[in-house]
């Protein structure tokens, strides 16, 4: 876009989950409006948007009408069909670029892309059938994870393989879908980098996050991470390299493992072309959150300050955890964020809380 979008402009968001909800709230602080496009009528983001559209992501006519009513289009989840991005992009600017989604949607393409940038990843091999899987196991070894190439998140679409005799059963568990075998690398911590890149290429990085997953779902994110300056430098360098290679605009999250006993010893697990759960702490602990910075970037505004004023621990409220909201609301100094979802199901993210403490450097 030649000029920044002025206040009063409208951002179109494909996807109506909690990320779309928080993007809408951030946009409103800047005098910007949002319209949400979602394929079901119960989207949490509908509650806080100026307008909403319910329709299939394959409905080109409906998508075209949606794109005509907004000034820029973005996405709150990475599995938006490529054709939907194409249809919207014929009418309005789309950020991040479609390439970022096409790569992130396919785990094999993602591994090939990242390793092609000479960035370390776990050993991997493509799997289309049992023969492929047996060959991959011989090369990658065990233990390993068999992951569907598409539509996997929060531990879904993957199964662990500990011995060669588990191969056939593992393939059946993922429905014999096109997949990827990935070696399990011993690591001492999980890290993520939340980066934001503007339309002019300026890139800024939030403090590196240390994450803990439980059952494949992010449980907590903590800043600052217990890592050295050299690891911070390398983590940001990796994220910046990926963002530049994608000609990225907006917030990008790169998830990494730090190998046991190595410095910096980082390998990339995956990246997400959107605002991310491990960046939710920025709402309470930073001057400008990841959500506001994503809005700034896609609208052509100057990027905001990414520094934090406090240490933070973000904890997801999964399923019935949300029932503790009265006690959480009474806890001094706690930031409570509820997503407005009607039903608390096992494994479903219902909200999060952020606990702040005085800032330290490490």
ChimeraX attribute file (.defattr): number of C-alpha atoms within 10 A of each C-alpha:
attribute: neighborCount
match mode: 1-to-1
recipient: residues
	/A:1	12
	/A:2	6
	/A:3	8
	/A:4	15
	/A:5	18
	/A:6	13
	/A:7	14
	/A:8	12
	/A:9	16
	/A:10	22
	/A:11	27
	/A:12	28
	/A:13	29
	/A:14	26
	/A:15	26
	/A:16	29
	/A:17	20
	/A:18	23
	/A:19	23
	/A:20	30
	/A:21	26
	/A:22	23
	/A:23	25
	/A:24	29
	/A:25	19
	/A:26	24
	/A:27	24
	/A:28	18
	/A:29	11
	/A:30	14
	/A:31	12
	/A:32	20
	/A:33	23
	/A:34	30
	/A:35	26
	/A:36	30
	/A:37	28
	/A:38	21
	/A:39	16
	/A:40	12
	/A:41	13
	/A:42	15
	/A:43	23
	/A:44	21
	/A:45	29
	/A:46	26
	/A:47	16
	/A:48	19
	/A:49	23
	/A:50	15
	/A:51	16
	/A:52	21
	/A:53	19
	/A:54	17
	/A:55	15
	/A:56	14
	/A:57	20
	/A:58	15
	/A:59	13
	/A:60	16
	/A:61	9
	/A:62	16
	/A:63	22
	/A:64	17
	/A:65	13
	/A:66	22
	/A:67	24
	/A:68	14
	/A:69	15
	/A:70	19
	/A:71	19
	/A:72	24
	/A:73	26
	/A:74	24
	/A:75	24
	/A:76	22
	/A:77	19
	/A:78	19
	/A:79	17
	/A:80	18
	/A:81	14
	/A:82	15
	/A:83	14
	/A:84	18
	/A:85	22
	/A:86	13
	/A:87	19
	/A:88	23
	/A:89	18
	/A:90	12
	/A:91	19
	/A:92	19
	/A:93	19
	/A:94	22
	/A:95	24
	/A:96	25
	/A:97	18
	/A:98	20
	/A:99	14
	/A:100	24
	/A:101	23
	/A:102	17
	/A:103	21
	/A:104	21
	/A:105	23
	/A:106	20
	/A:107	22
	/A:108	23
	/A:109	15
	/A:110	20
	/A:111	25
	/A:112	14
	/A:113	17
	/A:114	21
	/A:115	15
	/A:116	10
	/A:117	12
	/A:118	10
	/A:119	16
	/A:120	17
	/A:121	20
	/A:122	17
	/A:123	16
	/A:124	22
	/A:125	19
	/A:126	21
	/A:127	24
	/A:128	15
	/A:129	14
	/A:130	16
	/A:131	12
	/A:132	16
	/A:133	24
	/A:134	17
	/A:135	14
	/A:136	22
	/A:137	23
	/A:138	11
	/A:139	13
	/A:140	19
	/A:141	20
	/A:142	17
	/A:143	15
	/A:144	22
	/A:145	18
	/A:146	26
	/A:147	27
	/A:148	26
	/A:149	23
	/A:150	17
	/A:151	13
	/A:152	15
	/A:153	10
	/A:154	14
	/A:155	15
	/A:156	14
	/A:157	18
	/A:158	22
	/A:159	18
	/A:160	18
	/A:161	24
	/A:162	13
	/A:163	12
	/A:164	14
	/A:165	10
	/A:166	11
	/A:167	18
	/A:168	16
	/A:169	14
	/A:170	20
	/A:171	24
	/A:172	11
	/A:173	13
	/A:174	17
	/A:175	12
	/A:176	16
	/A:177	17
	/A:178	17
	/A:179	26
	/A:180	25
	/A:181	28
	/A:182	27
	/A:183	23
	/A:184	17
	/A:185	16
	/A:186	11
	/A:187	16
	/A:188	13
	/A:189	17
	/A:190	20
	/A:191	27
	/A:192	28
	/A:193	27
	/A:194	27
	/A:195	26
	/A:196	31
	/A:197	26
	/A:198	23
	/A:199	23
	/A:200	12
	/A:201	14
	/A:202	13
	/A:203	20
	/A:204	20
	/A:205	21
	/A:206	21
	/A:207	21
	/A:208	25
	/A:209	25
	/A:210	23
	/A:211	22
	/A:212	16
	/A:213	13
	/A:214	10
	/A:215	10
	/A:216	13
	/A:217	17
	/A:218	19
	/A:219	19
	/A:220	22
	/A:221	27
	/A:222	23
	/A:223	26
	/A:224	19
	/A:225	20
	/A:226	15
	/A:227	17
	/A:228	11
	/A:229	11
	/A:230	10
	/A:231	17
	/A:232	18
	/A:233	12
	/A:234	15
	/A:235	25
	/A:236	21
	/A:237	14
	/A:238	21
	/A:239	25
	/A:240	22
	/A:241	15
	/A:242	20
	/A:243	25
	/A:244	14
	/A:245	12
	/A:246	18
	/A:247	17
	/A:248	25
	/A:249	29
	/A:250	29
	/A:251	31
	/A:252	27
	/A:253	22
	/A:254	23
	/A:255	23
	/A:256	26
	/A:257	23
	/A:258	22
	/A:259	17
	/A:260	14
	/A:261	10
	/A:262	10
	/A:263	13
	/A:264	18
	/A:265	17
	/A:266	24
	/A:267	22
	/A:268	22
	/A:269	20
	/A:270	17
	/A:271	27
	/A:272	19
	/A:273	30
	/A:274	26
	/A:275	28
	/A:276	21
	/A:277	19
	/A:278	26
	/A:279	25
	/A:280	24
	/A:281	28
	/A:282	26
	/A:283	19
	/A:284	22
	/A:285	24
	/A:286	18
	/A:287	15
	/A:288	18
	/A:289	25
	/A:290	31
	/A:291	28
	/A:292	25
	/A:293	28
	/A:294	30
	/A:295	23
	/A:296	26
	/A:297	28
	/A:298	25
	/A:299	28
	/A:300	20
	/A:301	18
	/A:302	14
	/A:303	21
	/A:304	17
	/A:305	14
	/A:306	21
	/A:307	16
	/A:308	21
	/A:309	16
	/A:310	19
	/A:311	22
	/A:312	23
	/A:313	21
	/A:314	26
	/A:315	22
	/A:316	23
	/A:317	25
	/A:318	20
	/A:319	16
	/A:320	15
	/A:321	16
	/A:322	18
	/A:323	13
	/A:324	10
	/A:325	16
	/A:326	9
	/A:327	8
	/A:328	15
	/A:329	14
	/A:330	10
	/A:331	12
	/A:332	8
	/A:333	12
	/A:334	15
	/A:335	18
	/A:336	18
	/A:337	19
	/A:338	15
	/A:339	20
	/A:340	17
	/A:341	17
	/A:342	10
	/A:343	10
	/A:344	16
	/A:345	12
	/A:346	11
	/A:347	15
	/A:348	17
	/A:349	23
	/A:350	24
	/A:351	20
	/A:352	22
	/A:353	22
	/A:354	24
	/A:355	20
	/A:356	19
	/A:357	12
	/A:358	8
	/A:359	14
	/A:360	10
	/A:361	8
	/A:362	11
